[in-house]
Amino acid sequence: MNAPLAALLLACAAPTIGATRASIRRGELVVRVHVTGTVVPEDVFRLKSTIEGRIESVATSSFTWKRDDEPLAMLVHRELAAMLDAKGVVGQELMEDRWQRVYRPTPIR
């Protein structure tokens, strides 16, 4: 066998030396993209309440409907919000447990 033919055969066989067999399956392809920018709120509206406080959690998103008995968000009293914001030794969960009976979060419906 001549040298150029042997070199050609060796070059053609080289990619298959390290090849491995794999199985193909269907599934979701997760795409993650790092983005930067500014969030601009749409449809901002203010709610008037007889209780002074702040919204602690929102249980809905834009363009969704809730039934009358389902809360949209939870409003905590001003005093509880101040205690939760104060830096101290007691954790937030323990603070909420201690003061839950006195300052009950109010559901916004």
Secondary structure, 3 states (H helix, E strand, C coil): CCHHHHHHHHHHHHHHHCCCCCCCCCCCCCCCCCCCCCCCCCCCCCCCCCCCEEEEEECCCCCCCCCCCCCCEEEEEHHHHHHHHCCCCCCHHHHHHHHCCCCCCEEEC
